[in-house]
């Protein structure tokens, strides 16, 4: 019997109109009424995830920043936190400056950018979170960053990821949340690490957990969850390791999973 649902947000919980459908809300409400713990597991910052959690009336810890921060939606208590090592952060800041790459830093749940540009504006619109321009941007490398995010063309970021892995080794976790978003966290800042910690917090076995996602950054979560579910619109590499592939985010894929495996009505 599954006791917890961990759900990615973008292209999973929300459809292409950036909405949680009434059907999905209803299915999740019914699951919670049966005592199932529903949480979010996202690359988004905590402040952004909390906005979505409020729509579902979630009062449990949320997995944010790819798993680098698990924080309670009710009292903001931190249950799990990992920051990018300073030595790795300094290398990434220098690398991005040399390569003229757009870099965003997240410190104390504030989104910092070097300048106001189209990439920063588009990201702020997507996440519904304002950004803060920090002209002396390189100084932030010395602060505790929860996550670093680069935005550029997918092929370019693939090359960047390969180079950074060669430079940083096992110090950090490097993944993509979208084709044009390359994200860097602590090596234990993955959704898999965070989900394992959260399940233990609630006294659950991982076999009792369902993880649902669509992108590269969901891999570790699907690997540790008792039932790893890929969306119908997921990247092929995630579908290959999933235990089950559901409908797409525009076809109420999350609702289908809840009804099939939790409510058992389909």
Backbone bond lengths (Angstrom), bond angles and torsions (degrees), N, CA, C in turn:
res aa  C-N    CA-C-N  psi(-1)  N-CA   C-N-CA  omega(-1)  CA-C   N-CA-C  phi
1 X - - - 1.475 - - 1.537 109.25 -
2 X 1.294 116.08 126.90 1.464 120.12 -178.94 1.531 110.72 -81.47
3 X 1.333 115.02 134.11 1.462 121.31 -174.96 1.533 113.39 -115.49
4 X 1.349 117.04 -10.42 1.458 119.86 -178.84 1.520 110.15 -144.30
5 X 1.332 114.98 142.01 1.451 123.48 173.89 1.517 108.29 -119.78
6 X 1.326 117.11 125.30 1.464 121.88 174.99 1.528 106.71 -115.29
7 X 1.328 116.50 117.09 1.459 121.18 -168.88 1.526 111.15 -121.99
8 X 1.315 116.04 125.83 1.461 121.39 171.20 1.526 108.74 -64.16
9 X 1.339 116.90 158.09 1.466 120.00 -178.24 1.525 112.24 -95.28
10 X 1.319 116.95 -68.51 1.461 121.22 -171.37 1.528 111.92 -69.09
11 X 1.322 115.84 127.72 1.461 123.72 179.90 1.523 112.71 65.35
12 X 1.324 116.35 14.36 1.469 122.11 176.99 1.520 109.44 -130.12
13 X 1.315 116.78 -75.48 1.470 120.80 178.56 1.520 111.35 -69.70
14 X 1.335 116.58 -40.60 1.465 119.72 -178.70 1.532 109.99 -102.04
15 X 1.327 114.65 148.89 1.464 119.69 179.81 1.527 110.16 -84.78
16 X 1.305 116.75 -172.82 1.463 120.09 -176.64 1.523 112.64 -69.33
17 X 1.344 116.40 -14.26 1.471 120.27 173.75 1.527 111.14 -89.08
18 X 1.338 116.08 8.21 1.473 123.54 179.07 1.526 112.01 64.00
19 X 1.326 115.81 34.93 1.460 120.97 -178.14 1.528 111.22 -122.58
20 X 1.337 115.14 149.27 1.461 121.50 168.14 1.518 105.93 -92.24
21 X 1.319 118.10 120.34 1.458 119.74 -174.76 1.532 111.12 -71.26
22 X 1.330 117.04 154.32 1.475 120.09 176.75 1.517 112.59 -56.04
23 X 1.339 117.30 -36.99 1.461 120.31 -179.93 1.515 112.40 -64.52
24 X 1.327 115.95 -40.66 1.462 120.00 178.16 1.523 110.43 -67.23
25 X 1.331 116.97 -43.21 1.463 120.38 177.63 1.521 111.06 -57.84
26 X 1.334 116.38 -43.65 1.461 121.29 -178.33 1.527 111.20 -64.69
27 X 1.325 116.78 -44.25 1.468 120.29 -179.61 1.524 110.99 -63.01
28 X 1.338 116.92 -42.59 1.466 120.29 179.63 1.525 110.93 -67.46
29 X 1.335 116.98 -37.07 1.467 120.56 177.59 1.531 110.30 -62.94
30 X 1.328 116.47 -39.86 1.467 120.41 179.10 1.533 110.57 -67.17
31 X 1.310 116.33 -38.21 1.466 119.67 177.75 1.522 110.60 -63.77
32 X 1.333 116.33 -45.08 1.464 119.94 179.28 1.523 111.47 -64.25
33 X 1.319 116.71 -34.30 1.468 120.73 178.19 1.525 111.18 -64.77
34 X 1.336 116.07 -24.28 1.469 120.97 177.06 1.531 112.37 -90.29
35 X 1.332 116.30 6.15 1.461 120.71 176.69 1.507 115.09 92.37
36 X 1.322 117.41 6.98 1.464 120.59 178.35 1.531 109.38 -78.26
37 X 1.325 116.77 134.38 1.462 121.91 177.85 1.516 108.29 -83.25
38 X 1.322 116.81 124.31 1.464 122.32 178.17 1.521 108.45 -113.10
39 X 1.326 115.88 124.45 1.462 119.63 177.92 1.524 109.53 -134.44
40 X 1.321 115.47 168.97 1.454 122.05 177.36 1.518 108.90 -106.32
41 X 1.317 116.76 145.05 1.463 122.36 177.59 1.520 106.88 -132.71
42 X 1.317 116.41 103.60 1.458 120.71 -166.89 1.522 112.72 -138.86
43 X 1.305 115.24 157.73 1.451 120.43 170.98 1.514 111.81 -79.89
44 X 1.315 116.50 -13.58 1.465 120.72 -179.38 1.525 111.64 -63.41
45 X 1.330 115.21 159.28 1.448 120.67 174.66 1.531 109.04 -70.54
46 X 1.315 115.36 161.74 1.459 120.50 -175.60 1.526 111.93 -60.03
47 X 1.326 117.42 -44.09 1.464 120.35 -177.86 1.521 111.53 -59.17
48 X 1.323 117.20 -36.09 1.457 121.01 179.26 1.527 111.07 -73.40
49 X 1.325 116.91 -43.70 1.464 120.79 179.30 1.517 111.52 -62.68
50 X 1.318 115.72 -35.94 1.465 119.68 -178.03 1.528 111.52 -63.89
51 X 1.329 117.19 -31.60 1.456 120.73 176.95 1.528 110.77 -62.02
52 X 1.326 116.43 -43.64 1.466 120.93 178.42 1.521 111.13 -69.50
53 X 1.329 116.22 -38.24 1.464 120.26 -179.89 1.523 111.39 -61.75
54 X 1.323 116.17 -35.30 1.466 120.06 -179.32 1.529 111.23 -65.66
55 X 1.338 116.48 -31.57 1.466 119.81 178.16 1.526 111.66 -66.04
56 X 1.324 115.94 -29.63 1.465 121.37 -179.78 1.523 112.26 -97.61
57 X 1.336 116.02 0.44 1.467 122.36 -178.21 1.531 111.19 57.97
58 X 1.338 114.83 42.19 1.464 119.82 177.57 1.523 109.72 -81.93
59 X 1.311 116.52 135.43 1.467 120.75 179.56 1.522 111.16 -125.65
60 X 1.333 115.24 29.95 1.465 121.11 -177.04 1.525 109.49 -114.89
61 X 1.333 117.78 169.80 1.465 120.01 176.00 1.534 111.17 -62.05
62 X 1.325 115.60 144.87 1.450 122.80 -179.77 1.528 109.35 -112.38
63 X 1.332 116.05 138.77 1.465 121.67 176.17 1.520 107.40 -90.29
64 X 1.328 116.90 116.06 1.465 120.55 -175.19 1.533 110.73 -129.26
65 X 1.339 115.73 172.22 1.471 120.94 179.97 1.528 111.91 52.70
66 X 1.321 117.44 42.64 1.473 123.92 179.54 1.531 112.98 69.11
67 X 1.325 117.68 2.87 1.455 120.63 -176.41 1.513 113.03 118.00
68 X 1.339 116.06 1.57 1.468 119.87 -179.64 1.529 112.66 -76.86
69 X 1.329 116.74 -19.17 1.468 120.13 -178.65 1.522 109.51 -141.68
70 X 1.327 116.03 121.65 1.462 122.26 172.01 1.517 106.25 -113.63
71 X 1.321 115.08 119.39 1.464 120.34 -171.05 1.523 109.84 -139.21
72 X 1.320 116.33 140.09 1.455 121.67 -176.78 1.528 111.49 -73.70
73 X 1.324 116.47 130.47 1.463 121.23 -178.03 1.527 112.86 -71.20
74 X 1.325 117.96 -18.24 1.468 120.49 -178.37 1.524 112.12 -87.78
75 X 1.327 117.20 -54.26 1.470 119.83 -174.25 1.526 113.54 -114.48
76 X 1.341 117.22 6.98 1.468 122.36 178.49 1.535 113.13 62.44
77 X 1.316 117.67 22.37 1.463 120.82 176.38 1.523 109.53 -70.81
78 X 1.329 115.95 132.93 1.462 121.32 178.66 1.529 109.50 -87.40
79 X 1.331 116.19 125.61 1.456 121.40 179.85 1.520 112.62 -102.93
80 X 1.316 116.43 -26.32 1.469 120.88 -176.87 1.520 107.58 -155.15
81 X 1.340 116.58 133.75 1.468 119.18 -178.30 1.522 110.02 -151.79
82 X 1.324 114.69 133.15 1.456 122.33 175.15 1.530 107.95 -137.73
83 X 1.327 116.42 132.29 1.462 120.88 -179.95 1.532 110.87 -111.89
84 X 1.310 115.97 156.03 1.462 121.16 177.65 1.534 108.12 -63.53
85 X 1.320 119.07 128.29 1.473 120.23 178.47 1.531 110.42 -56.77
86 X 1.342 116.39 140.27 1.464 120.20 -175.18 1.525 112.14 -58.93
87 X 1.323 117.09 -39.95 1.466 118.95 -178.94 1.527 110.85 -62.23
88 X 1.321 116.93 -39.11 1.459 121.17 178.52 1.527 110.52 -69.55
89 X 1.335 116.14 -40.30 1.463 120.07 179.53 1.525 111.07 -61.29
90 X 1.319 116.88 -43.87 1.471 120.02 -179.83 1.538 110.73 -62.53
91 X 1.302 116.36 -41.02 1.461 119.53 178.70 1.531 110.67 -62.96
92 X 1.329 116.81 -42.92 1.464 120.76 -178.84 1.522 111.27 -67.08
93 X 1.317 117.66 -41.73 1.464 120.64 177.71 1.532 110.12 -59.67
94 X 1.321 116.25 -45.85 1.475 120.54 179.54 1.531 110.53 -64.00
95 X 1.309 115.97 -44.61 1.472 121.11 -179.36 1.528 110.79 -59.22
96 X 1.323 116.76 -47.54 1.470 120.53 -177.96 1.526 111.80 -66.32
97 X 1.321 116.66 -34.60 1.467 119.88 177.52 1.520 110.50 -65.55
98 X 1.329 116.48 -41.89 1.461 120.65 179.45 1.522 112.25 -68.75
99 X 1.308 116.22 -35.94 1.468 121.17 -176.65 1.526 112.73 -90.62
100 X 1.314 117.21 -0.48 1.467 122.28 -177.62 1.535 111.00 55.87
101 X 1.323 114.80 46.76 1.459 121.77 179.57 1.524 110.47 -98.11
102 X 1.322 116.59 139.59 1.464 120.09 174.75 1.523 108.89 -71.87
103 X 1.336 115.46 120.95 1.457 122.00 -179.64 1.514 109.91 -122.15
104 X 1.331 116.17 137.47 1.461 121.99 174.11 1.516 108.77 -120.79
105 X 1.328 115.89 139.88 1.465 120.90 179.28 1.521 109.64 -118.98
106 X 1.326 115.45 143.19 1.461 121.39 -179.34 1.522 107.94 -118.02
107 X 1.319 115.70 112.95 1.463 121.91 -178.55 1.521 108.09 -128.58
108 X 1.324 116.54 123.29 1.477 121.58 -179.72 1.526 111.86 52.51
109 X 1.328 115.64 41.81 1.464 124.18 177.45 1.534 112.92 61.55
110 X 1.323 115.63 29.80 1.466 121.78 172.57 1.526 107.58 -117.88
111 X 1.320 115.97 134.14 1.464 121.93 179.74 1.527 109.14 -91.13
112 X 1.333 116.48 118.23 1.462 121.86 -178.80 1.534 110.52 -111.31
113 X 1.330 114.87 139.03 1.463 121.77 173.78 1.525 108.57 -131.59
114 X 1.321 115.43 160.37 1.460 119.77 179.82 1.517 111.51 -75.74
115 X 1.349 116.24 -34.91 1.458 120.96 -177.93 1.517 109.97 -152.03
116 X 1.309 114.88 159.11 1.457 122.19 176.51 1.529 107.85 -80.42
117 X 1.318 116.90 110.43 1.463 119.69 179.31 1.531 109.90 -140.75
118 X 1.322 116.26 -178.38 1.464 121.03 -175.51 1.527 112.11 -63.19
119 X 1.329 117.71 -37.57 1.464 120.77 -179.74 1.530 110.88 -65.36
120 X 1.317 116.25 -44.16 1.463 120.08 179.04 1.529 110.85 -64.47
121 X 1.317 116.39 -40.81 1.465 121.03 -179.17 1.524 111.31 -65.28
122 X 1.337 116.25 -43.65 1.463 120.26 -179.12 1.533 110.94 -64.80
123 X 1.333 116.09 -40.06 1.453 119.35 179.59 1.527 110.94 -66.79
124 X 1.311 116.91 -41.52 1.460 121.24 179.24 1.523 111.14 -62.13
125 X 1.323 116.06 -37.43 1.461 120.15 178.56 1.521 110.64 -67.18
126 X 1.333 116.83 -40.36 1.457 121.20 179.43 1.524 111.67 -64.69
127 X 1.322 116.35 -46.17 1.465 120.46 -174.36 1.525 113.50 -88.18
128 X 1.337 116.89 -9.97 1.468 121.93 -177.71 1.529 111.69 60.52
129 X 1.330 114.96 33.99 1.460 121.45 -179.79 1.530 108.42 -130.08
130 X 1.329 118.82 131.36 1.467 120.07 179.12 1.520 111.42 -72.73
131 X 1.324 115.50 155.89 1.464 120.00 175.84 1.526 109.12 -107.15
132 X 1.323 114.88 158.61 1.462 122.18 178.89 1.525 108.23 -116.57
133 X 1.327 116.49 123.43 1.458 120.72 177.68 1.526 108.97 -78.93
134 X 1.329 115.27 128.22 1.464 121.88 -178.44 1.525 106.95 -125.09
135 X 1.328 117.54 92.91 1.472 121.28 -173.59 1.525 114.49 -54.99
136 X 1.342 117.12 -40.99 1.466 120.42 177.29 1.532 108.81 -86.31
137 X 1.313 113.96 59.56 1.465 121.83 -168.45 1.523 112.94 -57.39
138 X 1.329 117.15 -38.47 1.463 120.67 -176.83 1.527 112.30 -60.33
139 X 1.334 117.40 -24.70 1.466 120.58 178.62 1.530 111.59 -60.52
140 X 1.331 116.25 -29.25 1.462 120.02 -176.69 1.522 112.35 -66.59
141 X 1.322 116.84 -18.61 1.465 119.49 178.19 1.521 111.72 -61.59
142 X 1.303 116.59 -24.22 1.452 121.05 -179.88 1.514 114.09 -88.60
143 X 1.317 116.36 -1.82 1.471 120.21 178.59 1.519 108.87 -100.28
144 X 1.321 117.00 169.07 1.464 121.45 -177.42 1.524 110.05 -83.17
145 X 1.314 116.50 100.06 1.464 121.27 179.48 1.528 109.80 -88.21
146 X 1.326 115.43 129.18 1.455 119.61 176.02 1.523 110.16 -72.51
147 X 1.340 114.88 -35.92 1.462 120.01 -178.67 1.518 109.38 -155.56
148 X 1.333 116.03 150.22 1.459 122.51 171.50 1.521 106.96 -121.39
149 X 1.328 116.10 137.39 1.460 121.17 -175.09 1.519 110.85 -130.99
150 X 1.323 116.22 129.08 1.463 122.47 175.12 1.521 109.32 -109.15
151 X 1.322 116.47 140.24 1.467 121.79 179.64 1.522 108.96 -123.35
152 X 1.340 116.12 124.34 1.459 120.45 178.44 1.527 108.69 -169.53
153 X 1.318 116.31 -171.25 1.460 121.13 178.97 1.532 109.68 -65.96
154 X 1.339 117.37 142.48 1.472 120.86 -176.22 1.520 114.58 -53.33
155 X 1.325 117.66 -46.76 1.468 119.98 -177.34 1.525 111.44 -64.22
156 X 1.319 116.36 -38.69 1.459 120.24 178.49 1.523 110.47 -64.51
157 X 1.335 116.09 -42.38 1.466 119.73 -179.64 1.523 111.75 -67.21
158 X 1.320 117.27 -30.43 1.469 119.47 175.65 1.528 110.38 -62.91
159 X 1.324 115.60 -40.19 1.473 119.44 178.03 1.525 110.49 -68.79
160 X 1.328 116.54 -40.67 1.458 121.42 178.93 1.535 110.24 -61.67
161 X 1.320 116.62 -43.92 1.461 120.86 -179.55 1.524 110.69 -59.95
162 X 1.309 116.66 -42.26 1.461 120.64 179.85 1.526 110.81 -64.65
163 X 1.330 116.55 -42.44 1.465 120.11 179.67 1.532 111.19 -66.16
164 X 1.321 116.73 -43.61 1.468 120.03 -178.28 1.528 111.54 -67.06
165 X 1.313 116.82 -36.15 1.469 118.86 176.51 1.519 110.59 -63.09
166 X 1.336 116.35 -37.09 1.454 120.14 177.25 1.509 112.56 -67.26
167 X 1.337 116.55 -34.97 1.462 121.45 -178.44 1.532 112.88 -80.10
168 X 1.322 116.42 -33.70 1.464 120.19 -170.87 1.524 114.42 -107.08
169 X 1.321 116.95 -15.54 1.458 119.25 178.27 1.516 112.27 58.73
170 X 1.336 115.72 -129.32 1.461 121.82 -174.88 1.530 113.85 -92.83
171 X 1.341 117.08 8.96 1.472 118.96 -177.66 1.525 112.85 -66.20
172 X 1.330 115.79 -31.38 1.463 119.99 -172.64 1.526 110.57 -134.74
173 X 1.323 114.64 167.99 1.462 122.12 172.36 1.526 106.93 -108.67
174 X 1.327 116.40 126.71 1.459 122.06 -178.48 1.519 108.34 -117.93
175 X 1.318 116.71 125.68 1.457 119.93 -177.69 1.523 109.77 -151.13
176 X 1.318 115.60 171.70 1.458 121.95 174.73 1.524 109.00 -113.82
177 X 1.329 116.09 136.48 1.461 120.72 172.70 1.518 109.88 -98.31
178 X 1.326 116.01 -28.26 1.451 124.03 172.51 1.529 106.20 -141.85
179 X 1.340 118.78 162.60 1.458 119.39 -178.13 1.525 114.45 -53.39
180 X 1.357 116.98 -32.55 1.460 120.95 -176.75 1.520 113.18 -105.35
181 X 1.341 117.80 13.92 1.464 122.47 176.36 1.528 108.81 -119.94
182 X 1.330 117.36 115.70 1.459 122.05 174.77 1.523 108.06 -108.51
183 X 1.322 116.82 124.23 1.456 121.12 -170.82 1.530 111.48 -120.34
184 X 1.321 115.34 140.41 1.464 121.57 -178.88 1.522 108.86 -124.28
185 X 1.331 115.83 127.91 1.462 121.85 176.97 1.526 108.71 -134.32
186 X 1.315 115.84 176.80 1.463 121.91 170.98 1.525 108.47 -57.41
187 X 1.324 117.71 152.73 1.468 119.05 -176.35 1.528 112.01 -65.23
188 X 1.325 117.82 -19.11 1.464 121.09 173.95 1.525 111.07 -101.49
189 X 1.322 117.00 14.32 1.456 121.65 179.45 1.513 111.87 -97.62
190 X 1.342 116.92 52.01 1.460 121.60 178.49 1.529 109.54 -111.18
191 X 1.319 115.40 162.78 1.468 119.40 177.66 1.528 110.75 -64.52
192 X 1.318 116.59 -28.50 1.453 119.78 177.92 1.518 112.26 -67.30
193 X 1.323 116.24 -46.70 1.476 120.35 177.65 1.533 110.52 -60.75
194 X 1.331 115.50 -46.16 1.466 119.95 -177.09 1.522 111.75 -65.95
195 X 1.331 116.80 -40.64 1.467 119.91 -179.59 1.526 110.49 -65.55
196 X 1.319 116.79 -39.87 1.468 120.12 177.59 1.528 110.29 -60.57
197 X 1.334 116.25 -43.45 1.463 120.96 179.54 1.531 111.12 -64.55
198 X 1.338 115.76 -42.46 1.463 119.64 -176.95 1.524 111.72 -69.30
199 X 1.319 117.06 -39.15 1.461 119.69 177.11 1.524 110.50 -60.83
200 X 1.328 116.10 -42.84 1.466 120.54 177.98 1.526 110.86 -63.35
201 X 1.332 116.49 -37.82 1.470 121.63 178.27 1.526 110.97 -57.66
202 X 1.320 116.23 -38.60 1.464 120.68 -178.90 1.529 112.86 -91.95
203 X 1.333 116.83 3.86 1.453 120.43 178.81 1.515 113.38 72.27
204 X 1.330 117.10 30.12 1.454 121.78 -178.15 1.521 111.15 -107.59
205 X 1.315 115.88 151.74 1.452 121.98 169.83 1.530 107.74 -84.62
206 X 1.321 116.78 148.69 1.462 119.64 179.87 1.525 111.86 -62.78
207 X 1.336 117.77 -23.87 1.453 121.01 176.75 1.527 111.80 -64.28
208 X 1.327 116.92 -17.57 1.463 121.47 -179.96 1.521 112.81 -92.63
209 X 1.336 116.62 6.52 1.461 121.77 -173.61 1.529 111.20 -111.98
210 X 1.331 116.42 138.67 1.460 122.83 171.95 1.528 107.51 -108.79
211 X 1.320 116.82 128.67 1.465 121.79 174.88 1.526 109.04 -113.56
212 X 1.332 117.07 130.71 1.467 121.44 -176.44 1.521 109.72 -125.24
213 X 1.338 117.48 127.35 1.457 120.04 179.84 1.514 112.35 -156.28
214 X 1.340 115.55 -177.28 1.461 120.01 -175.85 1.520 114.27 -136.61
215 X 1.331 117.97 -13.21 1.460 118.19 -168.39 1.525 112.49 -127.91
216 X 1.346 114.40 179.73 1.467 121.04 -176.79 1.527 111.76 -56.78
217 X 1.335 116.68 -37.47 1.463 120.14 -175.94 1.526 113.48 -73.24
218 X 1.327 117.13 -4.17 1.467 120.81 178.07 1.527 112.20 -94.12
219 X 1.307 116.91 -4.29 1.471 120.73 -173.72 1.526 112.42 -55.57
220 X 1.329 116.87 -50.75 1.464 120.25 -176.06 1.529 111.49 -63.83
221 X 1.328 117.21 -33.67 1.459 120.73 178.34 1.527 110.55 -66.98
222 X 1.327 116.91 -44.43 1.464 119.89 179.74 1.523 111.28 -66.83
223 X 1.328 116.45 -30.98 1.455 120.00 -179.31 1.523 112.29 -69.48
224 X 1.340 118.27 -35.54 1.467 119.66 -176.93 1.524 112.58 -91.11
225 X 1.325 118.33 -24.09 1.467 121.16 -177.34 1.521 110.80 -68.12
226 X 1.324 115.76 147.77 1.450 120.16 176.43 1.511 112.04 -59.93
227 X 1.339 115.90 -37.32 1.461 121.99 174.43 1.521 107.60 -128.57
228 X 1.325 115.69 109.61 1.457 121.08 178.74 1.515 109.78 -95.83
229 X 1.332 116.45 119.07 1.461 121.30 -174.72 1.525 110.71 -114.92
230 X 1.321 115.60 129.48 1.465 121.61 173.85 1.520 108.76 -103.19
231 X 1.318 115.66 140.76 1.461 120.37 176.60 1.531 110.05 -69.84
232 X 1.309 116.74 158.43 1.455 120.85 176.69 1.514 112.21 -61.87
233 X 1.323 116.50 -25.27 1.471 122.56 178.95 1.522 112.30 -96.52
234 X 1.325 117.12 11.99 1.468 121.14 -177.38 1.524 111.43 -70.13
235 X 1.334 115.50 159.93 1.463 120.35 173.95 1.528 107.99 -65.67
236 X 1.317 115.57 149.82 1.464 120.38 -175.13 1.525 112.91 -58.58
237 X 1.332 116.45 -37.19 1.468 119.62 -177.65 1.523 111.95 -63.96
238 X 1.332 117.72 -27.34 1.463 120.62 177.66 1.526 110.28 -79.84
239 X 1.317 116.50 -40.00 1.469 119.78 177.51 1.519 110.94 -59.13
240 X 1.324 116.11 -34.76 1.466 120.31 -177.10 1.526 112.88 -64.79
241 X 1.339 117.28 -30.22 1.473 119.26 -178.21 1.527 112.27 -101.13
242 X 1.332 117.91 -5.42 1.460 121.64 -176.13 1.529 111.36 -72.97
243 X 1.334 115.55 149.77 1.455 121.00 173.15 1.527 110.75 -78.81
244 X 1.341 115.01 -24.91 1.462 119.69 -177.24 1.529 108.43 -153.67
245 X 1.324 116.07 141.93 1.468 121.76 175.46 1.516 107.78 -113.29
246 X 1.334 116.05 120.91 1.456 121.22 -177.45 1.525 110.41 -96.50
247 X 1.312 116.61 -169.18 1.456 122.00 177.07 1.524 109.44 -72.43
248 X 1.317 117.24 172.56 1.462 121.05 -178.44 1.525 111.49 -76.22
249 X 1.334 115.40 171.90 1.462 120.43 178.85 1.527 111.86 -68.33
250 X 1.328 117.70 -17.56 1.465 120.99 176.64 1.529 112.30 -93.60
251 X 1.337 115.38 1.16 1.468 120.89 179.33 1.528 111.17 -121.72
252 X 1.324 116.79 24.93 1.469 121.62 -179.91 1.529 111.84 58.00
253 X 1.329 115.87 47.28 1.455 120.39 -179.78 1.519 113.75 -59.77
254 X 1.338 116.95 -38.47 1.470 120.28 178.56 1.524 109.94 -66.33
255 X 1.312 116.97 -43.39 1.467 121.77 177.77 1.528 110.42 -56.92
256 X 1.322 116.76 -43.21 1.462 121.12 179.93 1.527 111.13 -60.72
257 X 1.336 117.05 -42.46 1.467 120.89 179.49 1.526 110.85 -63.20
258 X 1.318 116.25 -44.87 1.462 120.53 -179.25 1.529 110.48 -62.36
259 X 1.321 116.28 -44.49 1.463 119.60 -178.61 1.530 111.98 -68.06
260 X 1.319 117.14 -35.49 1.468 120.68 -176.90 1.527 112.74 -78.58
261 X 1.324 116.98 -44.70 1.454 119.77 -170.17 1.532 114.73 -104.01
262 X 1.337 117.50 -19.53 1.464 120.37 -178.80 1.527 110.94 -109.23
263 X 1.323 116.86 -58.59 1.455 120.92 -178.80 1.522 111.35 -79.17
264 X 1.337 116.04 -24.70 1.468 123.42 179.47 1.526 111.80 54.79
265 X 1.323 114.24 47.87 1.459 120.21 179.26 1.526 112.53 -105.01
266 X 1.338 116.98 -4.56 1.468 120.02 177.08 1.528 109.22 -128.28
